[in-house]
Amino acid sequence: MSFELLLVQILNGFQLGVLLFLVAAGFTLIFGIMGFLNLAHGSFYMIGAFICSSFTLLSGSFFVGIFLTLPVMALLGAAFELLFARHLYERDHLDQALATFGIMLVFNALVQIIWGVQGVQISLPDYLRIGMDLPVLRGFSFYRLIIILVGVFVASFLYFLVHRTHFGMLIRACSSDRMMLASLGVNVQRFLTVVFALGAVLSGFSGMMVLPLSGGFVGMGREIMILSFIVVIMGGAGSVKGAFWAALLIGFIDTMGRAFVDDLLKFLVTSQISETVAPAVTSILIYLFMFVILFFMPRGLFPLKTR
Amino acid sequence: MSGNTGYEGLMPFMKLRLLWTRAYYSVCFFRSGLLFFLSEESDLSGNTSVIPFFWLAAPERSHLIAMIRSLTMKKIFIFIFLALCFLSNPALSGEKETHDQVKIGFVTTLTGSAALIGEDMKFGAELALEHLKGRMGELDVSIIYEDDESKPEIGKQVTDKLVQWDNVDFVTGFIWSHVLLASRRSVLNAGNFLISANAGPSQMAGKMCHDNFFSVSWQGDQMSMAIGEVLNKKGIKNIYMMAPNYTAGKDMISGFLRVFKGQVMGIDQTKWGGVPQLDFSAEFAKVRSSGADALWAFYPGKSNFSFLNQYEQSGLAEHIPLYTVFVFDATTLPRMQEAGLKSVPGSLFPQFWDPTLNIPANNVFVTDFRAKHNRYPSFYAAQSYDAINLINLAVTSVKGDLTDREGMRMAMETADFPSVRGKFRFGRNHFPIQNFYLRKIVTDKESNWTSEVVETIFIDHQDPYVDACLR
């Protein structure tokens, strides 16, 4: 195991964590502020990828595709809030889970009808698709580095938004006491629509970023939804900061597991057994980790102090 | 929410448990209803309302009583409606099945990211039926397509449904080996014929071989043995292996190791299942630093595009050549061409069949398929086409007497039908003994990506598990 490989794997883990954070951030905001369990959140991830691919094909440029899709995602998120979510806030989590799960199935079917079973694929522009041949980062693709940079930028933007702006103040106020905020003259309903749109944009953006890597396919939101659910619970429901660190941790653990578990197991058992056991261990690693964290910190890493 | 119990984060999970409990009650209730209508032994004209009720175990009984007490008129109407639906089904209302038509169950993946393969298999089967003019001998044919969602548990459910509900005589299809393994008993225990149109798990070629099971495809190890042979000839010394972690992946790896003479630098088995792993960054970084001369991979259907795309993006394509089994097929090649994957043309991979094989049956198949769907058929379609033709052989040779299972089996064992791969025969385990070719991705005259045969790797090759078959 060389230092070089370790470095590349750390960056790989970082990149996965950043993508995960973009999805989990919107989810945790909505869950934290309104206690609204939105299982259809992963659908925005999928829809973002599909719409972006169509815009990319139309305009011929991936970047134009992204910039055209972002406002569409905001509109979709707002429409989702106005048409569905708004009517579910007062119901219990069971009803919310059932309703949004159903909506997720509808979205999957709609996407399959519009774009077909084969999913969508786009390729990167030539200047992005090169593998980097720097001496220390052999085999790490340039595009993944860009994902990390963009992700960190969005994360710091979110931090700034939540902790340093009037809008962020409202978000925090809303999560502590919605009634009080409303009685102070803030239109909470409209405010929630905006937060929902923000969540949809973030999630859709993550889907767009992953599009050139693994393509878009029906049901791609499900996997990321399971992971971001873990991230939200581990980080502490409602906490953007918690979501960030938990997402990085999950991305890191998952990548490290895939990279090194079989080598580590070889110290303990024969290499034949380790080849068989390693994939199984890797796939439960993050759940084990969640178990340990929740055992010692039942409210997550960074629970909201209010309430 | 008041009070700091410390478990607020887990509230959704507790709510989900409640949901689960409710679902369980509904299932109990529904099942007791089903027992009532499905019970073959009970005399439907007699006093039936009491007997099935006491068949239930005590806890189910108390659930049922609780459910009945909570019934509203609306629920009663729904129940009556469902009951009518069940009764109107010919299989349950006592009508005996008549053999005026051949019913074929076709289990494949029609939703999700592997739906493209399922669609292609469906096209192949439909074309075969069209060429037979919808009839086998004197009998009409109906094919019932079912979706396994590429999950073993769903595959078994739909197979059960086909066998018990639709009373099919043959079940075919099956892309995935784990789905086939989960579903085999449902078909074989009912005395029906099971014909795999793709999956070839080692278990069913060996110990679990069966009189009524046939494969018109291949056994997983064989394909991998073929590419291993090619790599030996090319003199490749070190290899790194990547495959999804499921039955077929394990077969492919073991087949390769059976023949490959060089050294294996590492093996990675990635997550498979309903949601497969699609990001291979960690694995590719390992391949890069392992110092292997070549990369071997098995990534069918749903993940082959991601795999190839990232193989290029990671810069691996320029340093380590790729040899694959089941990564390239005609369903995904047009998309790879659209996306402009540069490493694809010239890629080598083994197969028992190719669209350019100059065999009369194959020429008709490929020409008609292209005319209808405006692209080349994949081997998945070719296998499905053969599966339907094999069934046709069975049905016509017994002159439509579908109760003559022995006769149909004997007929199928001869494999005397115009297969798109040319003449072949079945081994004792009912897997084909056939040629394997090395195929190469080329550009055809209309500048579509397709494949052509470079050389024949194996002639009349038999799978290595046949000796374990004690049929």
Interface residues (C-beta under 8 A of the other chain):
Chain A: S2 E4 L5 V8 Q9 N12 G13 Q15 L16 G35 L37 D92 H93 L94 A97 L98 Q112 V117 Q118 G119 Q121 I122 S123 L124 R129 I130 G131 M132 D133 R138 G139 F140 S141 Y143 R144 P212 L213 S214 G215 F217 V218 G219 M220 R222 E223 I226 I233 G236 A237 T255 M256 R258 A259 D262 E275 A278 P279 A280 T282 S283 L294 P298 R299 G300 P303 R307
Chain B: M1 G6 Y7 E8 G9 L10 M11 P12 K15 L16 L18 L19 L110 T111 G112 S113 A115 L116 E119 N245 G266 I267 D268 Q269 T270 K271 G274 V275 Q277 L278 D279 S281 A282 E283 F284 A285 K286 V287 R288 S289 K302 F305 S306 N309 Q310 E312 Q313 S314 G315 L316 E318 T331 R335 M336 E338 A339 G340 L341
